[in-house]
């Protein structure tokens, strides 16, 4: 059984189902640290969990120079060119 946590403030939680999967999950996943405090700690844990559960997935780490501004265009283009998915870490 998988538990999904939804960070939105829903007074009455919406029931959601996982999308159907058609086989093994493969590809490249970008793990983007937006440079907020402890975001790297979150991504370290997430990377460890994903690597153990999804051996067919390549995990690539990226970091924004600062959380106060959007990611530079070159960084966005690199992530887009080399990855199929993006997970962005927000933490404090």
N, C-alpha and C positions, 0 to 999 in steps of 0.2 A: 504494500500500500504506500502511495506517495502522498505526502502532505504538502500542499501549496500554501504559501503565506502571501497575502496581498497587503502591501503597505498603505493602501488607500483607506480613508476613514469612512467605512461603510457601516452605518448603524445596524443595518440588517445585511449580513454577509451574503454575497451572491454565490450560489453553488456553481462551480465550474468543473468541467471534465477535461482531462488531458486529451490532446489531439491524438488521433490514431497514428501509429508509427508503422512504416513499411519495411522495417528491418534495422540493421545496424546503423548507428549514428556515426558518420564519418565527416571529415572536412577539417577546415581550419577555423579556430575560434580566437578572436582578438580579445584579450583581457585588458581593458583600458582603465588605468588609474588616472583620475582627474586631478590628482595632487592635493586632495583634502587630507587632513591628518588621519592616519590609520587606514587609509584606503588600501595601502600596500599590504597591511596585515590581513584585511578581508580577502584580497586577491590571492595572497599566499595560501590561505586555507581553501579557497574555492579551487585554485589550481590543483592542489593536492587531491581534493575530493573528485574533481573531474578526471584527472589523470588515472585515478584508481578505477573509476566506473566506466570510462569511455576510452579504452586503449586505441581505438581507431581515429581519435581526434587529436590534431596538433594544436597546442595551446601557445599563443604568441602574446608576449607582454609588451604593452605600450604605456606611455605616460605623457599627459599634457604638461607643459611647462608650469602652468598655474591654473588653479580652479576658477580664477576670477574672469577669465576670458575664454572664448571658444577655442577649440583645438585648432592649431595652425593648418592651413590648407594642405601643406605637404604631408602632415601626419594623417589627416583624414584620407587623402588619396592613397597613401601607403597601406593603411588599414583596409580600405576598400579593395585595393588591387590584390592583397595577399590573404584575405579572409572571407569566409562564408557567413560568419556570425560575429556579433560584438556583444560583450558583457562589459558594462561600465560600472566601476566601483565608486559608490558614494559612501563616505563614512566621516565620522567626527568622534 
